Amino acid sequence: MNKGGGYSVCDVGAGAAHLTIELAKRGFDIHAVEPNDAMRANGINRTKEFKNVKWFEGVGEHTGQPENHFDLVTFGSSFAVTNRQEALEETQRILKKNGYFACMWNHRVLSDPIQQKIENIIKTYVKNYDYGSRREDQTEVIKSSGRFENIQQFDGKVVHSIPIEDIVEAWHSHGTLYRQAGDKFEIIISEIEKLLKSFGKKSIDVPYETHGWISRVMK
């Protein structure tokens, strides 16, 4: 699936459209599903140039999408915030025969000096900050559903030079931090922004490790 060719994709938990945009560039017909009104509005704005992207309100367990419709269902950083077994059941429902499920995360490399400073800020306000299931191996979760086969893991490393304003925007859409920080969320974001601006650069290099899983639906 390197090019669109009529392939239909449901991007679940599409958020600010980071993965949606990459899929859209490849010509897929995309239904982007996002429950948060503000994030969905941001995603709609960021994808307005793409006529192959449509937005919908929904969650991983209840996408509101038609049965047997998609060639691929993706969860970019969003699978961990669902009831994963219910989300896999819903994914099976909306996939076509021989369709694929994929979940993936870009994890910041926490040993990087700048990322260490960011971690210190977070843990100053959220002492028991927990990354949850996003950093776990998803193989057994997918396998135990009994709904998917040929489970394959893919990994990679990449360094992105990212404008500081984009990094701050990404932290604003960080659901895991938002849920745990409560009323300290905006303070943490402000502290991160202050740190990044203190380097006197417009952009900084952020190292990532990509971890993902893809498997074929059983129908």
C-alpha positions in Angstrom: 0.0 0.0 0.0 2.6 2.6 -1.0 0.1 4.6 -3.1 -3.6 5.2 -2.7 -5.1 3.3 -5.5 -8.6 3.4 -4.0 -7.5 2.0 -0.6 -9.7 3.1 2.2 -8.2 3.8 5.6 -9.8 4.6 9.0 -7.4 6.6 11.2 -8.7 6.2 14.7 -7.9 8.8 17.4 -6.6 11.0 14.6 -6.0 14.0 16.9 -4.1 16.8 15.3 -3.7 14.7 12.1 0.0 13.8 12.4 -0.5 10.3 10.9 -3.5 11.3 8.9 -1.5 13.8 6.9 1.2 11.2 6.1 -1.5 8.8 4.9 -3.2 11.5 2.9 0.0 12.3 1.1 0.0 8.8 -0.2 -3.4 9.1 -1.8 -5.5 6.9 0.5 -9.2 7.6 1.0 -9.2 8.4 4.7 -11.9 8.6 7.4 -10.3 10.3 10.4 -12.1 9.6 13.7 -11.5 11.8 16.7 -13.6 12.3 19.9 -12.1 15.6 21.1 -13.8 18.6 19.5 -10.8 20.9 19.8 -8.3 18.4 18.4 -10.7 17.4 15.7 -11.1 21.1 14.7 -7.3 21.3 14.6 -7.0 18.2 12.5 -9.7 19.5 10.1 -7.8 22.7 9.7 -4.4 20.9 9.1 -5.9 18.6 6.4 -8.1 21.2 4.6 -5.9 20.9 1.5 -6.6 17.2 1.2 -9.9 16.2 -0.6 -9.3 12.6 0.3 -9.8 13.2 4.1 -13.2 13.2 5.9 -13.5 13.8 9.6 -15.9 12.0 12.1 -16.6 12.1 15.8 -16.0 8.7 17.4 -13.8 6.6 19.6 -11.8 3.4 19.1 -14.5 1.2 20.6 -17.3 2.9 18.7 -16.1 4.5 15.5 -19.5 4.9 14.0 -18.0 3.7 10.7 -19.6 1.2 8.3 -19.1 -2.5 8.5 -16.6 -4.2 6.1 -15.5 -0.9 4.7 -11.8 -0.3 5.2 -8.6 -1.9 3.9 -6.6 -0.6 6.8 -7.4 0.7 10.3 -4.7 2.7 12.0 -4.1 3.9 15.6 -1.3 6.4 15.7 -0.5 6.8 19.5 -4.2 6.3 20.3 -4.5 2.5 20.8 -3.2 2.8 24.4 -6.1 5.0 25.5 -8.8 2.6 24.4 -10.2 -0.5 25.9 -7.9 -2.4 23.6 -10.0 -5.6 23.3 -13.1 -3.6 22.5 -11.2 -1.5 20.0 -9.9 -4.7 18.3 -13.5 -6.0 18.1 -14.6 -2.7 16.5 -11.6 -2.8 14.1 -12.5 -6.3 13.0 -16.1 -5.1 12.3 -15.1 -2.2 10.0 -12.3 -4.0 8.1 -12.8 -5.7 4.8 -11.8 -9.3 4.5 -8.0 -9.5 4.4 -7.8 -5.9 5.8 -5.1 -4.8 8.2 -4.9 -3.3 11.6 -1.9 -1.2 12.6 -0.9 0.6 15.8 2.2 2.7 16.3 4.0 5.1 18.5 6.9 7.5 18.2 8.6 7.5 21.6 10.9 10.3 22.5 14.4 9.0 23.4 14.3 9.9 27.1 18.1 9.7 27.4 18.5 12.7 25.2 19.6 15.7 27.4 16.7 18.0 26.3 14.2 15.2 26.8 15.6 14.5 30.2 14.9 18.2 31.2 11.4 17.9 29.9 10.9 14.7 31.9 12.1 16.6 35.0 9.5 19.3 34.4 6.7 16.8 34.1 7.7 14.8 37.2 8.0 18.0 39.2 4.2 18.3 38.9 3.2 14.7 38.3 5.5 12.7 40.6 4.1 9.3 39.6 3.7 10.0 35.9 2.9 6.8 34.0 3.3 6.2 30.3 0.7 3.5 30.5 0.4 0.8 27.9 1.9 3.0 25.1 5.4 1.6 25.8 4.3 -2.0 26.1 4.7 -4.8 23.6 1.3 -5.1 21.9 1.8 -8.5 20.4 0.0 -10.5 23.1 -2.8 -8.0 23.3 -3.5 -8.4 19.6 -3.0 -12.2 19.7 -5.3 -12.7 22.6 -8.2 -11.1 20.9 -8.4 -14.1 18.5 -9.3 -11.6 15.7 -6.0 -11.1 13.9 -3.2 -13.1 12.5 0.3 -12.7 11.1 1.3 -10.2 13.7 4.5 -8.3 12.8 6.4 -5.7 14.8 8.3 -2.9 13.1 10.8 -0.6 14.6 12.9 2.3 13.6 14.9 5.4 14.7 14.6 8.9 13.4 15.7 12.4 14.4 13.4 15.2 13.5 14.3 18.9 13.5 11.1 20.4 14.8 10.1 24.1 15.2 9.6 24.9 18.9 6.0 26.1 18.3 5.2 22.7 16.7 6.7 20.9 19.7 4.6 23.0 22.1 1.5 22.3 20.0 2.3 18.5 20.1 2.5 18.7 23.9 -0.9 20.4 24.0 -2.4 17.4 22.2 -0.6 14.9 24.5 -3.6 12.9 26.0 -1.6 10.9 28.4 -0.1 13.9 30.1 -3.4 15.8 30.0 -5.2 13.0 31.8 -2.6 12.8 34.6 -1.7 16.4 35.0 -5.2 17.8 35.7 -5.1 21.5 36.6 -1.3 21.4 36.3 -1.4 20.7 32.5 -1.1 24.3 31.3 1.6 25.0 33.8 3.6 22.1 32.6 3.2 23.1 28.9 4.3 26.7 29.8 7.4 25.3 31.6 8.3 23.2 28.6 7.8 26.1 26.2 10.0 28.3 28.5 12.7 25.6 28.5 12.7 25.2 24.7 12.9 28.9 24.0 15.8 29.2 26.4 18.0 27.5 23.8 17.6 30.5 21.5 16.8 28.4 18.5 13.7 28.2 16.2 14.0 24.4 16.0 15.5 21.6 18.0 16.5 18.1 17.1 14.2 15.5 18.7 15.3 11.8 18.6 12.5 9.2 18.3 12.2 5.5 18.4 9.2 4.2 16.3 7.5 1.0 17.5 4.5 -0.4 15.7 2.5 -3.6 15.1 0.6 -4.7 12.0 -1.6 -7.7 11.5 -4.3 -9.1 9.2 -7.9 -9.5 10.2 -9.4 -12.9 10.5 -12.8 -13.1 8.7 
